[in-house]
Amino acid sequence: MSTIGTVHVVFAFAAIAAGALVLLLPKGTRWHRTVGHAYATSMVGLIATAFAIYDLFGGFGPFHVAAVVSGATLLPGMGFALLRRPRGRWMPRHAAWMVGSYIGLMCAFAAETTTRWIMPRVAPLLPEALTWPVFWGAVVVASAGVGWLGGRLASRHLPRSLARTPAAMRAERAPATPDAPPRPAP
């Protein structure tokens, strides 16, 4: 494995671990935010290194498109939380985009692991014309299965998780004015 491939894998496992921890932690707490930033940072590294890997297709390929989609879920997810906009609706939007980001990461992990486990064992047994269809079939089945399961779990657990968010975190911060007393930290 190349150096960039190794760095990519390290970012991937860091994002998987941090993302799982964020999902398990109480929402809105200091730990949630700290580990969430670690997740976002790992994802940025993972996405960036994905654009330096061209071994499979020799150029821009479908997995680079997946990296763009991954960034497109991470950016609004972090944006809603950092900007706290739109007022009164940012938290469920943040949660939905971030959970979507993590589900996408797990879909990619499932597809990568499945193809790395199945293809070396199955490819020698297949006629050459079937190698790519089996590869893409494994990618689709693994990704779709994890995506479906992740969506089901999110729809079941995310509303309850958001409802348990501390009231201080759910409350909107008042805009700072020059003569207003300092706001307490959340």
PyMOL commands that place a pseudoatom at each C-alpha (Angstrom):
pseudoatom trace, name=CA, resn=MET, resi=1, chain=A, elem=C, hetatm=0, pos=[0.000, 0.000, 0.000]
pseudoatom trace, name=CA, resn=SER, resi=2, chain=A, elem=C, hetatm=0, pos=[1.281, 3.466, -0.845]
pseudoatom trace, name=CA, resn=THR, resi=3, chain=A, elem=C, hetatm=0, pos=[1.922, 6.145, 1.770]
pseudoatom trace, name=CA, resn=ILE, resi=4, chain=A, elem=C, hetatm=0, pos=[-1.148, 8.092, 0.673]
pseudoatom trace, name=CA, resn=GLY, resi=5, chain=A, elem=C, hetatm=0, pos=[-3.196, 4.882, 0.852]
pseudoatom trace, name=CA, resn=THR, resi=6, chain=A, elem=C, hetatm=0, pos=[-1.992, 4.291, 4.406]
pseudoatom trace, name=CA, resn=VAL, resi=7, chain=A, elem=C, hetatm=0, pos=[-2.846, 7.864, 5.418]
pseudoatom trace, name=CA, resn=HIS, resi=8, chain=A, elem=C, hetatm=0, pos=[-6.267, 7.432, 3.789]
pseudoatom trace, name=CA, resn=VAL, resi=9, chain=A, elem=C, hetatm=0, pos=[-6.907, 4.254, 5.815]
pseudoatom trace, name=CA, resn=VAL, resi=10, chain=A, elem=C, hetatm=0, pos=[-5.794, 5.953, 9.058]
pseudoatom trace, name=CA, resn=PHE, resi=11, chain=A, elem=C, hetatm=0, pos=[-8.217, 8.834, 8.403]
pseudoatom trace, name=CA, resn=ALA, resi=12, chain=A, elem=C, hetatm=0, pos=[-10.949, 6.292, 7.594]
pseudoatom trace, name=CA, resn=PHE, resi=13, chain=A, elem=C, hetatm=0, pos=[-10.563, 4.371, 10.844]
pseudoatom trace, name=CA, resn=ALA, resi=14, chain=A, elem=C, hetatm=0, pos=[-10.286, 7.605, 12.841]
pseudoatom trace, name=CA, resn=ALA, resi=15, chain=A, elem=C, hetatm=0, pos=[-13.530, 8.855, 11.250]
pseudoatom trace, name=CA, resn=ILE, resi=16, chain=A, elem=C, hetatm=0, pos=[-15.301, 5.531, 11.852]
pseudoatom trace, name=CA, resn=ALA, resi=17, chain=A, elem=C, hetatm=0, pos=[-14.280, 5.515, 15.528]
pseudoatom trace, name=CA, resn=ALA, resi=18, chain=A, elem=C, hetatm=0, pos=[-15.020, 9.205, 16.140]
pseudoatom trace, name=CA, resn=GLY, resi=19, chain=A, elem=C, hetatm=0, pos=[-18.345, 8.988, 14.301]
pseudoatom trace, name=CA, resn=ALA, resi=20, chain=A, elem=C, hetatm=0, pos=[-19.462, 5.973, 16.323]
pseudoatom trace, name=CA, resn=LEU, resi=21, chain=A, elem=C, hetatm=0, pos=[-18.499, 7.733, 19.540]
pseudoatom trace, name=CA, resn=VAL, resi=22, chain=A, elem=C, hetatm=0, pos=[-20.390, 10.889, 18.539]
pseudoatom trace, name=CA, resn=LEU, resi=23, chain=A, elem=C, hetatm=0, pos=[-23.503, 8.799, 17.905]
pseudoatom trace, name=CA, resn=LEU, resi=24, chain=A, elem=C, hetatm=0, pos=[-23.216, 7.229, 21.360]
pseudoatom trace, name=CA, resn=LEU, resi=25, chain=A, elem=C, hetatm=0, pos=[-22.469, 10.418, 23.301]
pseudoatom trace, name=CA, resn=PRO, resi=26, chain=A, elem=C, hetatm=0, pos=[-25.218, 12.666, 24.687]
pseudoatom trace, name=CA, resn=LYS, resi=27, chain=A, elem=C, hetatm=0, pos=[-25.872, 15.380, 22.108]
pseudoatom trace, name=CA, resn=GLY, resi=28, chain=A, elem=C, hetatm=0, pos=[-24.855, 18.973, 22.720]
pseudoatom trace, name=CA, resn=THR, resi=29, chain=A, elem=C, hetatm=0, pos=[-22.227, 18.196, 25.349]
pseudoatom trace, name=CA, resn=ARG, resi=30, chain=A, elem=C, hetatm=0, pos=[-18.635, 19.339, 25.250]
pseudoatom trace, name=CA, resn=TRP, resi=31, chain=A, elem=C, hetatm=0, pos=[-17.531, 15.761, 24.477]
pseudoatom trace, name=CA, resn=HIS, resi=32, chain=A, elem=C, hetatm=0, pos=[-20.023, 15.533, 21.623]
pseudoatom trace, name=CA, resn=ARG, resi=33, chain=A, elem=C, hetatm=0, pos=[-18.645, 18.725, 20.095]
pseudoatom trace, name=CA, resn=THR, resi=34, chain=A, elem=C, hetatm=0, pos=[-14.997, 17.773, 20.644]
pseudoatom trace, name=CA, resn=VAL, resi=35, chain=A, elem=C, hetatm=0, pos=[-15.342, 14.282, 19.193]
pseudoatom trace, name=CA, resn=GLY, resi=36, chain=A, elem=C, hetatm=0, pos=[-17.563, 15.698, 16.440]
pseudoatom trace, name=CA, resn=HIS, resi=37, chain=A, elem=C, hetatm=0, pos=[-14.760, 18.035, 15.415]
pseudoatom trace, name=CA, resn=ALA, resi=38, chain=A, elem=C, hetatm=0, pos=[-12.385, 15.045, 15.381]
pseudoatom trace, name=CA, resn=TYR, resi=39, chain=A, elem=C, hetatm=0, pos=[-14.867, 13.240, 13.107]
pseudoatom trace, name=CA, resn=ALA, resi=40, chain=A, elem=C, hetatm=0, pos=[-15.119, 16.227, 10.764]
pseudoatom trace, name=CA, resn=THR, resi=41, chain=A, elem=C, hetatm=0, pos=[-11.337, 16.660, 10.658]
pseudoatom trace, name=CA, resn=SER, resi=42, chain=A, elem=C, hetatm=0, pos=[-10.833, 12.964, 9.921]
pseudoatom trace, name=CA, resn=MET, resi=43, chain=A, elem=C, hetatm=0, pos=[-13.443, 13.143, 7.173]
pseudoatom trace, name=CA, resn=VAL, resi=44, chain=A, elem=C, hetatm=0, pos=[-11.751, 16.143, 5.568]
pseudoatom trace, name=CA, resn=GLY, resi=45, chain=A, elem=C, hetatm=0, pos=[-8.463, 14.204, 5.582]
pseudoatom trace, name=CA, resn=LEU, resi=46, chain=A, elem=C, hetatm=0, pos=[-10.199, 11.113, 4.219]
pseudoatom trace, name=CA, resn=ILE, resi=47, chain=A, elem=C, hetatm=0, pos=[-11.872, 13.056, 1.416]
pseudoatom trace, name=CA, resn=ALA, resi=48, chain=A, elem=C, hetatm=0, pos=[-8.680, 14.941, 0.529]
pseudoatom trace, name=CA, resn=THR, resi=49, chain=A, elem=C, hetatm=0, pos=[-6.580, 11.780, 0.347]
pseudoatom trace, name=CA, resn=ALA, resi=50, chain=A, elem=C, hetatm=0, pos=[-9.254, 10.066, -1.773]
pseudoatom trace, name=CA, resn=PHE, resi=51, chain=A, elem=C, hetatm=0, pos=[-8.452, 12.531, -4.552]
pseudoatom trace, name=CA, resn=ALA, resi=52, chain=A, elem=C, hetatm=0, pos=[-4.820, 11.403, -4.552]
pseudoatom trace, name=CA, resn=ILE, resi=53, chain=A, elem=C, hetatm=0, pos=[-5.651, 7.719, -5.139]
pseudoatom trace, name=CA, resn=TYR, resi=54, chain=A, elem=C, hetatm=0, pos=[-6.007, 6.662, -8.773]
pseudoatom trace, name=CA, resn=ASP, resi=55, chain=A, elem=C, hetatm=0, pos=[-4.937, 2.986, -8.680]
pseudoatom trace, name=CA, resn=LEU, resi=56, chain=A, elem=C, hetatm=0, pos=[-8.252, 1.402, -9.645]
pseudoatom trace, name=CA, resn=PHE, resi=57, chain=A, elem=C, hetatm=0, pos=[-9.204, 3.458, -12.711]
pseudoatom trace, name=CA, resn=GLY, resi=58, chain=A, elem=C, hetatm=0, pos=[-6.035, 5.408, -13.504]
pseudoatom trace, name=CA, resn=GLY, resi=59, chain=A, elem=C, hetatm=0, pos=[-7.978, 8.670, -13.279]
pseudoatom trace, name=CA, resn=PHE, resi=60, chain=A, elem=C, hetatm=0, pos=[-11.047, 10.286, -11.786]
pseudoatom trace, name=CA, resn=GLY, resi=61, chain=A, elem=C, hetatm=0, pos=[-13.567, 7.521, -11.093]
pseudoatom trace, name=CA, resn=PRO, resi=62, chain=A, elem=C, hetatm=0, pos=[-16.792, 6.661, -9.300]
pseudoatom trace, name=CA, resn=PHE, resi=63, chain=A, elem=C, hetatm=0, pos=[-15.125, 6.605, -5.897]
pseudoatom trace, name=CA, resn=HIS, resi=64, chain=A, elem=C, hetatm=0, pos=[-13.959, 10.183, -6.419]
pseudoatom trace, name=CA, resn=VAL, resi=65, chain=A, elem=C, hetatm=0, pos=[-17.586, 11.087, -7.093]
pseudoatom trace, name=CA, resn=ALA, resi=66, chain=A, elem=C, hetatm=0, pos=[-18.428, 9.384, -3.783]
pseudoatom trace, name=CA, resn=ALA, resi=67, chain=A, elem=C, hetatm=0, pos=[-15.796, 11.570, -2.082]
pseudoatom trace, name=CA, resn=VAL, resi=68, chain=A, elem=C, hetatm=0, pos=[-17.477, 14.678, -3.524]
pseudoatom trace, name=CA, resn=VAL, resi=69, chain=A, elem=C, hetatm=0, pos=[-20.854, 13.447, -2.219]
pseudoatom trace, name=CA, resn=SER, resi=70, chain=A, elem=C, hetatm=0, pos=[-19.248, 12.777, 1.158]
pseudoatom trace, name=CA, resn=GLY, resi=71, chain=A, elem=C, hetatm=0, pos=[-18.010, 16.352, 1.320]
pseudoatom trace, name=CA, resn=ALA, resi=72, chain=A, elem=C, hetatm=0, pos=[-21.449, 17.542, 0.239]
pseudoatom trace, name=CA, resn=THR, resi=73, chain=A, elem=C, hetatm=0, pos=[-23.000, 15.877, 3.307]
pseudoatom trace, name=CA, resn=LEU, resi=74, chain=A, elem=C, hetatm=0, pos=[-20.283, 16.929, 5.740]
pseudoatom trace, name=CA, resn=LEU, resi=75, chain=A, elem=C, hetatm=0, pos=[-20.270, 20.614, 4.782]
pseudoatom trace, name=CA, resn=PRO, resi=76, chain=A, elem=C, hetatm=0, pos=[-23.925, 21.420, 5.549]
pseudoatom trace, name=CA, resn=GLY, resi=77, chain=A, elem=C, hetatm=0, pos=[-23.832, 19.167, 8.607]
pseudoatom trace, name=CA, resn=MET, resi=78, chain=A, elem=C, hetatm=0, pos=[-21.032, 21.192, 10.137]
pseudoatom trace, name=CA, resn=GLY, resi=79, chain=A, elem=C, hetatm=0, pos=[-22.352, 24.463, 8.726]
pseudoatom trace, name=CA, resn=PHE, resi=80, chain=A, elem=C, hetatm=0, pos=[-25.716, 24.194, 10.487]
pseudoatom trace, name=CA, resn=ALA, resi=81, chain=A, elem=C, hetatm=0, pos=[-23.993, 23.544, 13.825]
pseudoatom trace, name=CA, resn=LEU, resi=82, chain=A, elem=C, hetatm=0, pos=[-21.310, 26.206, 13.508]
pseudoatom trace, name=CA, resn=LEU, resi=83, chain=A, elem=C, hetatm=0, pos=[-23.667, 28.930, 12.256]
pseudoatom trace, name=CA, resn=ARG, resi=84, chain=A, elem=C, hetatm=0, pos=[-26.702, 27.806, 14.291]
pseudoatom trace, name=CA, resn=ARG, resi=85, chain=A, elem=C, hetatm=0, pos=[-28.908, 28.746, 11.387]
pseudoatom trace, name=CA, resn=PRO, resi=86, chain=A, elem=C, hetatm=0, pos=[-31.746, 28.617, 10.547]
pseudoatom trace, name=CA, resn=ARG, resi=87, chain=A, elem=C, hetatm=0, pos=[-32.924, 29.652, 13.994]
pseudoatom trace, name=CA, resn=GLY, resi=88, chain=A, elem=C, hetatm=0, pos=[-34.994, 27.015, 15.709]
pseudoatom trace, name=CA, resn=ARG, resi=89, chain=A, elem=C, hetatm=0, pos=[-34.303, 24.417, 13.001]
pseudoatom trace, name=CA, resn=TRP, resi=90, chain=A, elem=C, hetatm=0, pos=[-30.533, 24.074, 12.807]
pseudoatom trace, name=CA, resn=MET, resi=91, chain=A, elem=C, hetatm=0, pos=[-30.159, 21.175, 15.238]
pseudoatom trace, name=CA, resn=PRO, resi=92, chain=A, elem=C, hetatm=0, pos=[-32.298, 18.548, 13.443]
pseudoatom trace, name=CA, resn=ARG, resi=93, chain=A, elem=C, hetatm=0, pos=[-30.743, 19.599, 10.140]
pseudoatom trace, name=CA, resn=HIS, resi=94, chain=A, elem=C, hetatm=0, pos=[-27.240, 19.313, 11.592]
pseudoatom trace, name=CA, resn=ALA, resi=95, chain=A, elem=C, hetatm=0, pos=[-28.084, 15.885, 13.005]
pseudoatom trace, name=CA, resn=ALA, resi=96, chain=A, elem=C, hetatm=0, pos=[-29.634, 14.610, 9.775]
pseudoatom trace, name=CA, resn=TRP, resi=97, chain=A, elem=C, hetatm=0, pos=[-26.704, 15.713, 7.596]
pseudoatom trace, name=CA, resn=MET, resi=98, chain=A, elem=C, hetatm=0, pos=[-24.094, 14.362, 10.019]
pseudoatom trace, name=CA, resn=VAL, resi=99, chain=A, elem=C, hetatm=0, pos=[-25.880, 11.026, 10.375]
pseudoatom trace, name=CA, resn=GLY, resi=100, chain=A, elem=C, hetatm=0, pos=[-26.084, 10.918, 6.581]
pseudoatom trace, name=CA, resn=SER, resi=101, chain=A, elem=C, hetatm=0, pos=[-22.358, 11.580, 6.429]
pseudoatom trace, name=CA, resn=TYR, resi=102, chain=A, elem=C, hetatm=0, pos=[-21.661, 8.714, 8.821]
pseudoatom trace, name=CA, resn=ILE, resi=103, chain=A, elem=C, hetatm=0, pos=[-24.000, 6.331, 6.996]
pseudoatom trace, name=CA, resn=GLY, resi=104, chain=A, elem=C, hetatm=0, pos=[-22.177, 7.195, 3.764]
pseudoatom trace, name=CA, resn=LEU, resi=105, chain=A, elem=C, hetatm=0, pos=[-18.841, 6.511, 5.447]
pseudoatom trace, name=CA, resn=MET, resi=106, chain=A, elem=C, hetatm=0, pos=[-20.091, 3.131, 6.635]
pseudoatom trace, name=CA, resn=CYS, resi=107, chain=A, elem=C, hetatm=0, pos=[-21.448, 2.334, 3.152]
pseudoatom trace, name=CA, resn=ALA, resi=108, chain=A, elem=C, hetatm=0, pos=[-18.009, 3.072, 1.721]
pseudoatom trace, name=CA, resn=PHE, resi=109, chain=A, elem=C, hetatm=0, pos=[-16.378, 0.950, 4.421]
pseudoatom trace, name=CA, resn=ALA, resi=110, chain=A, elem=C, hetatm=0, pos=[-18.745, -1.955, 3.691]
pseudoatom trace, name=CA, resn=ALA, resi=111, chain=A, elem=C, hetatm=0, pos=[-18.145, -1.692, -0.053]
pseudoatom trace, name=CA, resn=GLU, resi=112, chain=A, elem=C, hetatm=0, pos=[-14.376, -1.448, 0.377]
pseudoatom trace, name=CA, resn=THR, resi=113, chain=A, elem=C, hetatm=0, pos=[-14.170, -4.357, 2.803]
pseudoatom trace, name=CA, resn=THR, resi=114, chain=A, elem=C, hetatm=0, pos=[-16.521, -6.534, 0.788]
pseudoatom trace, name=CA, resn=THR, resi=115, chain=A, elem=C, hetatm=0, pos=[-14.637, -6.003, -2.457]
pseudoatom trace, name=CA, resn=ARG, resi=116, chain=A, elem=C, hetatm=0, pos=[-11.254, -6.480, -0.801]
pseudoatom trace, name=CA, resn=TRP, resi=117, chain=A, elem=C, hetatm=0, pos=[-12.473, -9.689, 0.809]
pseudoatom trace, name=CA, resn=ILE, resi=118, chain=A, elem=C, hetatm=0, pos=[-14.592, -11.116, -2.007]
pseudoatom trace, name=CA, resn=MET, resi=119, chain=A, elem=C, hetatm=0, pos=[-12.753, -10.084, -5.166]
pseudoatom trace, name=CA, resn=PRO, resi=120, chain=A, elem=C, hetatm=0, pos=[-9.345, -11.676, -4.436]
pseudoatom trace, name=CA, resn=ARG, resi=121, chain=A, elem=C, hetatm=0, pos=[-11.114, -14.979, -3.726]
pseudoatom trace, name=CA, resn=VAL, resi=122, chain=A, elem=C, hetatm=0, pos=[-13.746, -14.884, -6.471]
pseudoatom trace, name=CA, resn=ALA, resi=123, chain=A, elem=C, hetatm=0, pos=[-11.961, -13.152, -9.368]
pseudoatom trace, name=CA, resn=PRO, resi=124, chain=A, elem=C, hetatm=0, pos=[-9.682, -16.121, -10.228]
pseudoatom trace, name=CA, resn=LEU, resi=125, chain=A, elem=C, hetatm=0, pos=[-12.779, -18.333, -10.547]
pseudoatom trace, name=CA, resn=LEU, resi=126, chain=A, elem=C, hetatm=0, pos=[-14.657, -15.963, -12.864]
pseudoatom trace, name=CA, resn=PRO, resi=127, chain=A, elem=C, hetatm=0, pos=[-14.427, -15.494, -16.588]
pseudoatom trace, name=CA, resn=GLU, resi=128, chain=A, elem=C, hetatm=0, pos=[-12.765, -12.149, -17.216]
pseudoatom trace, name=CA, resn=ALA, resi=129, chain=A, elem=C, hetatm=0, pos=[-16.002, -10.677, -18.587]
pseudoatom trace, name=CA, resn=LEU, resi=130, chain=A, elem=C, hetatm=0, pos=[-17.701, -11.168, -15.196]
pseudoatom trace, name=CA, resn=THR, resi=131, chain=A, elem=C, hetatm=0, pos=[-14.993, -9.651, -12.988]
pseudoatom trace, name=CA, resn=TRP, resi=132, chain=A, elem=C, hetatm=0, pos=[-16.224, -6.054, -13.148]
pseudoatom trace, name=CA, resn=PRO, resi=133, chain=A, elem=C, hetatm=0, pos=[-19.944, -6.917, -12.891]
pseudoatom trace, name=CA, resn=VAL, resi=134, chain=A, elem=C, hetatm=0, pos=[-19.249, -8.986, -9.753]
pseudoatom trace, name=CA, resn=PHE, resi=135, chain=A, elem=C, hetatm=0, pos=[-17.087, -6.180, -8.350]
pseudoatom trace, name=CA, resn=TRP, resi=136, chain=A, elem=C, hetatm=0, pos=[-19.812, -3.566, -8.901]
pseudoatom trace, name=CA, resn=GLY, resi=137, chain=A, elem=C, hetatm=0, pos=[-22.473, -5.966, -7.678]
pseudoatom trace, name=CA, resn=ALA, resi=138, chain=A, elem=C, hetatm=0, pos=[-20.557, -6.383, -4.408]
pseudoatom trace, name=CA, resn=VAL, resi=139, chain=A, elem=C, hetatm=0, pos=[-20.189, -2.597, -4.091]
pseudoatom trace, name=CA, resn=VAL, resi=140, chain=A, elem=C, hetatm=0, pos=[-23.911, -2.006, -4.678]
pseudoatom trace, name=CA, resn=VAL, resi=141, chain=A, elem=C, hetatm=0, pos=[-25.141, -4.811, -2.409]
pseudoatom trace, name=CA, resn=ALA, resi=142, chain=A, elem=C, hetatm=0, pos=[-22.821, -3.869, 0.474]
pseudoatom trace, name=CA, resn=SER, resi=143, chain=A, elem=C, hetatm=0, pos=[-23.530, -0.140, 0.186]
pseudoatom trace, name=CA, resn=ALA, resi=144, chain=A, elem=C, hetatm=0, pos=[-27.276, -0.555, -0.237]
pseudoatom trace, name=CA, resn=GLY, resi=145, chain=A, elem=C, hetatm=0, pos=[-27.508, -2.939, 2.701]
pseudoatom trace, name=CA, resn=VAL, resi=146, chain=A, elem=C, hetatm=0, pos=[-25.595, -0.668, 5.048]
pseudoatom trace, name=CA, resn=GLY, resi=147, chain=A, elem=C, hetatm=0, pos=[-27.426, 2.408, 3.748]
pseudoatom trace, name=CA, resn=TRP, resi=148, chain=A, elem=C, hetatm=0, pos=[-30.809, 0.769, 4.325]
pseudoatom trace, name=CA, resn=LEU, resi=149, chain=A, elem=C, hetatm=0, pos=[-29.867, -0.406, 7.824]
pseudoatom trace, name=CA, resn=GLY, resi=150, chain=A, elem=C, hetatm=0, pos=[-28.339, 2.971, 8.708]
pseudoatom trace, name=CA, resn=GLY, resi=151, chain=A, elem=C, hetatm=0, pos=[-31.436, 4.795, 7.506]
pseudoatom trace, name=CA, resn=ARG, resi=152, chain=A, elem=C, hetatm=0, pos=[-33.707, 2.540, 9.556]
pseudoatom trace, name=CA, resn=LEU, resi=153, chain=A, elem=C, hetatm=0, pos=[-31.600, 2.986, 12.684]
pseudoatom trace, name=CA, resn=ALA, resi=154, chain=A, elem=C, hetatm=0, pos=[-31.401, 6.753, 12.190]
pseudoatom trace, name=CA, resn=SER, resi=155, chain=A, elem=C, hetatm=0, pos=[-35.150, 7.137, 11.722]
pseudoatom trace, name=CA, resn=ARG, resi=156, chain=A, elem=C, hetatm=0, pos=[-35.746, 5.128, 14.870]
pseudoatom trace, name=CA, resn=HIS, resi=157, chain=A, elem=C, hetatm=0, pos=[-33.100, 6.628, 17.175]
pseudoatom trace, name=CA, resn=LEU, resi=158, chain=A, elem=C, hetatm=0, pos=[-32.352, 10.160, 15.968]
pseudoatom trace, name=CA, resn=PRO, resi=159, chain=A, elem=C, hetatm=0, pos=[-35.617, 11.796, 17.139]
pseudoatom trace, name=CA, resn=ARG, resi=160, chain=A, elem=C, hetatm=0, pos=[-35.174, 10.378, 20.662]
pseudoatom trace, name=CA, resn=SER, resi=161, chain=A, elem=C, hetatm=0, pos=[-31.538, 11.391, 20.722]
pseudoatom trace, name=CA, resn=LEU, resi=162, chain=A, elem=C, hetatm=0, pos=[-32.403, 14.964, 19.741]
pseudoatom trace, name=CA, resn=ALA, resi=163, chain=A, elem=C, hetatm=0, pos=[-35.178, 15.086, 22.349]
pseudoatom trace, name=CA, resn=ARG, resi=164, chain=A, elem=C, hetatm=0, pos=[-32.616, 14.273, 25.045]
pseudoatom trace, name=CA, resn=THR, resi=165, chain=A, elem=C, hetatm=0, pos=[-30.374, 17.177, 24.023]
pseudoatom trace, name=CA, resn=PRO, resi=166, chain=A, elem=C, hetatm=0, pos=[-29.864, 19.543, 26.979]
pseudoatom trace, name=CA, resn=ALA, resi=167, chain=A, elem=C, hetatm=0, pos=[-32.354, 22.429, 27.044]
pseudoatom trace, name=CA, resn=ALA, resi=168, chain=A, elem=C, hetatm=0, pos=[-29.507, 24.948, 27.141]
pseudoatom trace, name=CA, resn=MET, resi=169, chain=A, elem=C, hetatm=0, pos=[-28.244, 23.578, 23.844]
pseudoatom trace, name=CA, resn=ARG, resi=170, chain=A, elem=C, hetatm=0, pos=[-31.688, 23.625, 22.232]
pseudoatom trace, name=CA, resn=ALA, resi=171, chain=A, elem=C, hetatm=0, pos=[-32.313, 27.230, 23.310]
pseudoatom trace, name=CA, resn=GLU, resi=172, chain=A, elem=C, hetatm=0, pos=[-31.297, 29.832, 20.787]
pseudoatom trace, name=CA, resn=ARG, resi=173, chain=A, elem=C, hetatm=0, pos=[-28.522, 32.149, 21.788]
pseudoatom trace, name=CA, resn=ALA, resi=174, chain=A, elem=C, hetatm=0, pos=[-29.508, 35.793, 21.964]
pseudoatom trace, name=CA, resn=PRO, resi=175, chain=A, elem=C, hetatm=0, pos=[-27.464, 38.056, 19.707]
pseudoatom trace, name=CA, resn=ALA, resi=176, chain=A, elem=C, hetatm=0, pos=[-24.677, 39.857, 21.543]
pseudoatom trace, name=CA, resn=THR, resi=177, chain=A, elem=C, hetatm=0, pos=[-25.161, 43.600, 22.020]
pseudoatom trace, name=CA, resn=PRO, resi=178, chain=A, elem=C, hetatm=0, pos=[-22.552, 46.054, 23.311]
pseudoatom trace, name=CA, resn=ASP, resi=179, chain=A, elem=C, hetatm=0, pos=[-24.401, 46.791, 26.585]
pseudoatom trace, name=CA, resn=ALA, resi=180, chain=A, elem=C, hetatm=0, pos=[-25.654, 43.254, 27.266]
pseudoatom trace, name=CA, resn=PRO, resi=181, chain=A, elem=C, hetatm=0, pos=[-24.071, 41.207, 30.054]
pseudoatom trace, name=CA, resn=PRO, resi=182, chain=A, elem=C, hetatm=0, pos=[-21.811, 38.363, 28.899]
pseudoatom trace, name=CA, resn=ARG, resi=183, chain=A, elem=C, hetatm=0, pos=[-23.621, 35.164, 27.950]
pseudoatom trace, name=CA, resn=PRO, resi=184, chain=A, elem=C, hetatm=0, pos=[-22.937, 32.014, 29.932]
pseudoatom trace, name=CA, resn=ALA, resi=185, chain=A, elem=C, hetatm=0, pos=[-21.104, 29.291, 28.052]
pseudoatom trace, name=CA, resn=PRO, resi=186, chain=A, elem=C, hetatm=0, pos=[-23.305, 26.375, 26.937]
for i in range(1, 186): cmd.bond("trace and resi %d" % i, "trace and resi %d" % (i + 1))
show_as sticks, trace
zoom trace
